[in-house]
Amino acid sequence: MLLLTFYSLSGFLNTEKDRKKQPFKKNDCTDYTAYESGSVVVAYSTYITTKELMKVKLKTSILKVLASFDIFDYPVSKEEIYLFLDRTIDGDDLRTGLMQLVIEGHIFKFNEFYTLKNDQELLKKRIKENANAQYLLLTAHRISKFLFRFPYIKGIGISGSLSKNVANEQSDIDYFIITKSNRLWIARTIMHIFKKFTFLTGHQHWYCMNYYVDEDGMQIEEKNIFTATELVTLLPVCGNGTMQRFFKVNDWAKVYFPNYPLQPSNQPNKSFRTGMKKMIEFLLNNKFGDWLDNYLMKLTTSRWKAKEKNKKLNIKGNRMGLKTDKHYCKPNPVYFQEKILLLYNNRLNEWEKKWNEKIEQEQSIFFS
């Protein structure tokens, strides 16, 4: 905005040296410069108002959401963009911001979905994947209730792409599992012995039990946009209150997604312990159980270290790796999580150059 302020020459420019262009006044949002023009001094400024600054920040926030989903060629709705924004915003402002970005040609809209790519085939792909997910979720819920019957299991949620309502013909069903304190490795071993039998029927991809924490290790160690996304989209199925406690200790995710409700609206089903579950827990709730849990942790850790050393690949061609501890067992973030974060930052770099806007990038953050 050009501001013109006229001042009398008298008392302002006293010497010939003063009749040159010179600073007039500065503050945080305005940069003034004064110069002589005939019998007056003209002060002018170009500045960004608070409202305009908010528009720029909203534009950047929308871009960051679309960039994260662009990695998977997934268009998103206005409601989904709102949930994954890194700032609170009024719905009307978001609608206006999206409309402006579409008009400017920065983003594209197909029906009610937005994307960075001008490709209508992405919409067809999304619709098909959403339909596949609805069917697969029925199976995932049924299996989750079955897995909850295993010894020392305290909570089960559906994670991965399926928790985001996305599935194709090759999709796995991923589970997030919470166990009793100091019995994670017994629980995991029993579940994975059972999984061996699923290979006989060709349904092993329905039982991807790859992320475990126990009741003493529920707070997620890696705090970044990837883990925050996984956390807020996690679908709790069984837990008797355990899943609610899990979300409560991980409320740090609100820093990334302040609009996303952490507490699930659907309460996990209450499942009761079976006779077999009670018997095994009774037999192992002692010092022998303590020793066995530690032994299984050491055994599993050594086996997975060998796999990492040999650069072993899974059936999808991805590096296999496991990060282990007494209170957690999870995929090594170096082999997938960091890859996704790198792709995300690369997307932001591309749009920084295109929009000539500085965009804060994501880094892995570790703290307890």
C-alpha positions as CSV (number, residue, x, y, z in Angstrom):
1,M,0.0,0.0,0.0
2,L,1.4,3.4,-1.0
3,L,1.1,6.0,1.8
4,L,1.6,9.6,0.9
5,T,2.3,12.0,3.7
6,F,3.0,15.7,2.9
7,Y,5.2,17.7,5.1
8,S,6.3,21.3,4.9
9,L,9.8,21.8,3.7
10,S,10.4,24.3,6.4
11,G,12.0,22.8,9.5
12,F,12.5,19.4,7.9
13,L,15.3,19.9,5.4
14,N,17.8,22.4,6.8
15,T,20.8,21.9,4.7
16,E,21.7,21.1,1.1
17,K,22.9,17.7,2.2
18,D,19.5,17.0,3.7
19,R,17.9,17.4,0.3
20,K,18.9,13.9,-0.6
21,K,16.9,10.8,-0.1
22,Q,17.1,9.8,3.5
23,P,15.5,7.5,6.1
24,F,12.4,8.9,7.7
25,K,10.9,6.3,10.1
26,K,10.8,2.6,10.6
27,N,8.8,0.1,12.7
28,D,8.0,-3.6,12.5
29,C,5.4,-3.5,9.8
30,T,6.2,-0.3,7.9
31,D,9.4,1.0,6.2
32,Y,9.2,4.7,5.4
33,T,11.5,6.8,3.2
34,A,11.4,10.6,2.7
35,Y,12.6,12.7,-0.2
36,E,12.2,16.2,-1.4
37,S,9.8,16.8,-4.3
38,G,9.5,20.5,-5.1
39,S,8.2,22.4,-2.1
40,V,7.1,19.3,-0.1
41,V,8.6,16.2,1.3
42,V,6.9,12.9,0.2
43,A,7.0,10.0,2.7
44,Y,6.0,6.7,1.3
45,S,5.9,3.1,2.4
46,T,5.2,-0.4,1.2
47,Y,4.0,-2.6,4.0
48,I,2.1,-5.8,4.7
49,T,-0.9,-5.5,7.0
50,T,-1.7,-8.0,9.6
51,K,-4.5,-9.4,7.6
52,E,-2.3,-9.8,4.5
53,L,0.4,-11.5,6.6
54,M,-2.2,-14.0,7.9
55,K,-3.2,-14.7,4.3
56,V,0.4,-15.5,3.4
57,K,0.8,-17.8,6.4
58,L,-2.5,-19.6,5.6
59,K,-1.3,-20.0,2.0
60,T,1.8,-21.7,3.3
61,S,-0.1,-23.9,5.7
62,I,-2.4,-25.1,3.0
63,L,0.6,-25.9,0.8
64,K,2.2,-28.0,3.6
65,V,-1.0,-30.1,3.9
66,L,-1.3,-30.6,0.2
67,A,2.5,-31.4,-0.1
68,S,2.2,-34.1,2.5
69,F,-0.7,-35.9,0.7
70,D,0.9,-35.2,-2.7
71,I,3.6,-37.8,-1.8
72,F,0.9,-40.4,-2.1
73,D,-1.0,-38.8,-5.0
74,Y,-4.0,-38.2,-2.8
75,P,-6.4,-35.3,-3.2
76,V,-8.0,-34.0,0.0
77,S,-11.2,-32.2,0.9
78,K,-11.6,-28.8,2.5
79,E,-12.6,-30.6,5.8
80,E,-9.5,-32.8,5.7
81,I,-7.2,-29.8,4.9
82,Y,-8.7,-28.0,8.0
83,L,-7.9,-31.0,10.2
84,F,-4.3,-31.2,9.1
85,L,-3.5,-27.4,9.1
86,D,-0.8,-26.3,11.5
87,R,-2.9,-23.4,12.7
88,T,-6.4,-22.7,13.9
89,I,-8.4,-20.9,11.3
90,D,-12.0,-19.8,10.6
91,G,-13.8,-22.0,8.0
92,D,-14.7,-19.0,5.9
93,D,-11.1,-17.9,5.7
94,L,-10.0,-21.3,4.7
95,R,-12.7,-21.4,2.0
96,T,-11.5,-18.0,0.7
97,G,-7.8,-19.0,0.8
98,L,-8.5,-22.2,-1.2
99,M,-10.5,-20.3,-3.7
100,Q,-7.7,-17.8,-4.2
101,L,-5.1,-20.5,-4.7
102,V,-7.3,-22.2,-7.3
103,I,-7.8,-18.9,-9.2
104,E,-4.1,-18.2,-9.1
105,G,-3.4,-21.7,-10.5
106,H,-1.3,-22.8,-7.6
107,I,-3.6,-25.7,-6.7
108,F,-6.3,-27.6,-8.5
109,K,-9.9,-28.6,-7.5
110,F,-11.8,-31.6,-8.8
111,N,-15.3,-31.9,-7.3
112,E,-14.8,-31.2,-3.6
113,F,-11.1,-32.3,-3.6
114,Y,-7.9,-30.3,-3.8
115,T,-4.5,-31.3,-5.1
116,L,-1.1,-29.9,-6.3
117,K,-1.4,-31.8,-9.6
118,N,-3.6,-31.0,-12.5
119,D,-4.6,-34.6,-12.9
120,Q,-8.3,-35.7,-12.6
121,E,-7.2,-39.4,-12.6
122,L,-6.1,-38.8,-9.0
123,L,-9.7,-38.3,-8.0
124,K,-10.7,-41.6,-9.6
125,K,-7.8,-43.3,-7.8
126,R,-8.9,-41.8,-4.4
127,I,-12.6,-42.9,-4.8
128,K,-11.5,-46.5,-5.7
129,E,-9.0,-46.6,-2.7
130,N,-11.7,-45.3,-0.3
131,A,-14.1,-48.0,-1.4
132,N,-11.5,-50.7,-1.0
133,A,-10.7,-49.4,2.5
134,Q,-14.3,-49.5,3.6
135,Y,-14.4,-53.2,2.8
136,L,-11.0,-54.0,4.3
137,L,-11.8,-52.1,7.5
138,L,-14.5,-54.7,8.3
139,T,-11.9,-57.4,8.3
140,A,-9.5,-55.2,10.3
141,H,-12.0,-54.7,13.1
142,R,-12.9,-58.4,13.2
143,I,-9.2,-59.4,13.5
144,S,-8.4,-56.6,16.0
145,K,-11.1,-58.1,18.4
146,F,-9.6,-61.5,17.9
147,L,-6.0,-60.3,18.6
148,F,-7.2,-58.5,21.7
149,R,-7.8,-62.0,23.2
150,F,-4.0,-62.7,23.2
151,P,-2.1,-62.6,26.6
152,Y,-1.0,-59.3,27.9
153,I,-2.7,-57.2,25.1
154,K,-4.2,-54.0,26.6
155,G,-5.1,-52.1,23.5
156,I,-5.3,-52.4,19.7
157,G,-5.7,-49.8,17.0
158,I,-5.6,-49.9,13.2
159,S,-2.8,-47.8,11.7
160,G,-1.1,-47.3,8.3
161,S,-2.8,-46.4,5.1
162,L,-6.0,-48.2,6.1
163,S,-6.5,-45.8,9.1
164,K,-6.6,-43.0,6.6
165,N,-9.4,-44.8,4.6
166,V,-7.0,-45.8,1.8
167,A,-6.4,-49.3,0.4
168,N,-5.6,-51.0,-2.8
169,E,-5.5,-54.6,-3.9
170,Q,-2.0,-55.1,-2.3
171,S,-2.7,-53.3,1.0
172,D,-1.7,-54.7,4.4
173,I,-3.6,-54.3,7.6
174,D,-1.3,-52.6,10.1
175,Y,-1.9,-52.8,13.9
176,F,-0.7,-50.6,16.7
177,I,-0.6,-52.7,19.9
178,I,-0.3,-51.8,23.6
179,T,0.8,-54.5,26.0
180,K,1.0,-54.9,29.8
181,S,4.0,-53.3,31.3
182,N,7.2,-55.4,31.1
183,R,5.4,-58.2,29.1
184,L,5.7,-56.7,25.6
185,W,8.1,-59.3,24.3
186,I,6.1,-62.3,25.6
187,A,3.0,-60.8,24.0
188,R,4.7,-60.1,20.7
189,T,6.4,-63.5,20.5
190,I,3.1,-65.4,21.0
191,M,1.3,-63.2,18.4
192,H,4.1,-63.7,15.8
193,I,4.1,-67.5,16.4
194,F,0.4,-67.4,15.5
195,K,1.2,-65.3,12.4
196,K,3.4,-68.1,11.0
197,F,0.2,-70.1,10.5
198,T,-1.4,-67.3,8.5
199,F,1.1,-67.9,5.7
200,L,-0.6,-71.3,5.1
201,T,-3.8,-69.6,4.1
202,G,-2.1,-66.6,2.3
203,H,-3.6,-64.1,4.8
204,Q,-0.3,-63.0,6.4
205,H,-0.8,-59.4,5.0
206,W,-3.9,-59.1,7.3
207,Y,-1.7,-59.5,10.4
208,C,1.0,-56.8,10.2
209,M,1.6,-56.4,13.9
210,N,4.6,-54.1,13.5
211,Y,4.3,-51.5,16.2
212,Y,4.2,-52.3,19.9
213,V,4.5,-50.3,23.1
214,D,3.8,-51.3,26.7
215,E,1.9,-49.3,29.3
216,D,5.2,-47.7,30.5
217,G,6.3,-46.6,27.1
218,M,3.1,-45.1,25.5
219,Q,4.6,-41.7,24.7
220,I,5.9,-41.8,21.1
221,E,9.6,-41.0,21.1
222,E,9.9,-39.5,17.6
223,K,7.9,-36.3,17.4
224,N,7.5,-35.0,13.9
225,I,4.8,-34.5,11.3
226,F,5.0,-38.1,10.2
227,T,4.4,-39.6,13.7
228,A,1.8,-36.9,14.5
229,T,-0.1,-37.9,11.4
230,E,0.0,-41.6,12.3
231,L,-1.1,-40.7,15.8
232,V,-4.1,-38.6,15.0
233,T,-5.4,-41.0,12.3
234,L,-5.0,-44.1,14.5
235,L,-8.3,-45.9,14.7
236,P,-8.8,-47.4,18.2
237,V,-10.7,-50.7,18.3
238,C,-10.1,-52.4,21.7
239,G,-8.7,-51.1,24.9
240,N,-10.9,-50.8,28.0
241,G,-9.6,-47.2,28.5
242,T,-6.0,-47.9,27.4
243,M,-6.3,-46.2,24.1
244,Q,-7.7,-43.1,25.7
245,R,-4.7,-43.0,28.0
246,F,-2.4,-43.4,25.0
247,F,-3.9,-40.4,23.3
248,K,-3.7,-38.3,26.4
249,V,0.0,-38.9,26.9
250,N,0.6,-38.0,23.2
251,D,-1.2,-34.7,23.2
252,W,2.0,-33.2,21.8
253,A,0.5,-33.9,18.4
254,K,-1.8,-30.9,18.8
255,V,1.3,-28.8,18.2
256,Y,1.2,-30.1,14.6
257,F,-2.5,-30.4,14.1
258,P,-4.4,-28.1,16.5
259,N,-7.7,-28.7,14.8
260,Y,-7.6,-32.5,14.9
261,P,-9.5,-34.1,17.9
262,L,-7.1,-36.4,19.6
263,Q,-9.7,-38.2,21.8
264,P,-11.5,-40.7,19.5
265,S,-15.2,-40.0,19.1
266,N,-15.8,-43.8,18.9
267,Q,-15.0,-45.5,22.2
268,P,-13.0,-48.8,21.7
269,N,-14.9,-52.0,22.3
270,K,-14.7,-53.5,25.8
271,S,-13.5,-57.1,25.4
272,F,-13.2,-59.6,28.2
273,R,-10.3,-61.9,29.0
274,T,-10.6,-65.5,27.8
275,G,-9.8,-68.5,30.0
276,M,-6.6,-69.1,28.0
277,K,-5.5,-65.5,28.3
278,K,-6.1,-65.6,32.1
279,M,-4.2,-68.9,32.5
280,I,-1.1,-67.8,30.5
281,E,-0.9,-64.5,32.3
282,F,-1.3,-66.3,35.7
283,L,1.6,-68.7,34.8
284,L,3.9,-65.9,33.7
285,N,3.2,-63.2,36.3
286,N,6.4,-64.0,38.2
287,K,10.2,-63.8,38.1
288,F,10.3,-66.5,35.4
289,G,8.0,-64.2,33.3
290,D,10.4,-61.3,33.9
291,W,13.4,-63.4,32.7
292,L,11.5,-64.7,29.7
293,D,10.5,-61.3,28.6
294,N,14.1,-60.0,28.8
295,Y,15.4,-63.1,27.0
296,L,12.9,-62.8,24.1
297,M,13.8,-59.1,23.7
298,K,17.5,-59.9,23.4
299,L,16.8,-62.8,21.0
300,T,14.6,-60.7,18.7
301,T,17.0,-57.8,18.8
302,S,19.9,-59.9,17.7
303,R,18.0,-61.5,14.9
304,W,16.8,-58.1,13.5
305,K,20.3,-56.6,13.8
306,A,21.5,-59.5,11.5
307,K,18.7,-58.7,9.0
308,E,19.7,-55.0,9.0
309,K,23.4,-55.9,8.6
310,N,22.6,-58.1,5.6
311,K,20.3,-55.3,4.2
312,K,17.5,-57.8,3.9
313,L,14.4,-56.6,2.0
314,N,10.7,-57.4,2.7
315,I,8.2,-58.6,0.1
316,K,7.6,-55.0,-1.1
317,G,11.3,-54.4,-1.6
318,N,11.8,-52.1,1.4
319,R,14.7,-52.4,3.8
320,M,13.9,-54.4,7.0
321,G,14.7,-52.8,10.3
322,L,13.5,-52.9,13.9
323,K,14.1,-50.5,16.8
324,T,13.8,-52.3,20.1
325,D,13.7,-51.5,23.8
326,K,12.2,-53.0,26.9
327,H,9.1,-50.8,26.4
328,Y,8.7,-50.7,22.6
329,C,9.2,-52.5,19.4
330,K,8.7,-50.6,16.2
331,P,10.0,-50.2,12.6
332,N,13.4,-48.5,12.3
333,P,12.5,-44.9,11.3
334,V,15.6,-44.7,9.2
335,Y,14.1,-47.0,6.5
336,F,10.6,-45.5,6.0
337,Q,9.8,-42.6,8.3
338,E,12.9,-40.6,7.3
339,K,12.3,-41.4,3.6
340,I,8.8,-39.9,3.8
341,L,10.1,-36.8,5.7
342,L,12.8,-36.4,2.9
343,L,10.1,-36.6,0.2
344,Y,8.0,-34.1,2.1
345,N,10.8,-31.6,2.4
346,N,11.7,-32.0,-1.3
347,R,8.1,-31.1,-2.1
348,L,8.3,-28.0,0.0
349,N,11.6,-27.1,-1.7
350,E,10.0,-27.3,-5.1
351,W,7.1,-25.0,-4.1
352,E,9.4,-22.6,-2.3
353,K,11.1,-21.9,-5.6
354,K,7.7,-21.8,-7.5
355,W,6.0,-19.5,-5.0
356,N,9.1,-17.6,-3.9
357,E,8.0,-18.2,-0.3
358,K,10.1,-19.4,2.6
359,I,8.5,-22.6,4.0
360,E,9.6,-24.1,7.3
361,Q,10.7,-27.7,6.7
362,E,10.3,-30.7,9.0
363,Q,12.9,-32.5,11.0
364,S,12.8,-35.5,13.2
365,I,12.6,-34.4,16.8
366,F,13.4,-36.8,19.7
367,F,12.7,-35.9,23.3
368,S,11.0,-37.6,26.3
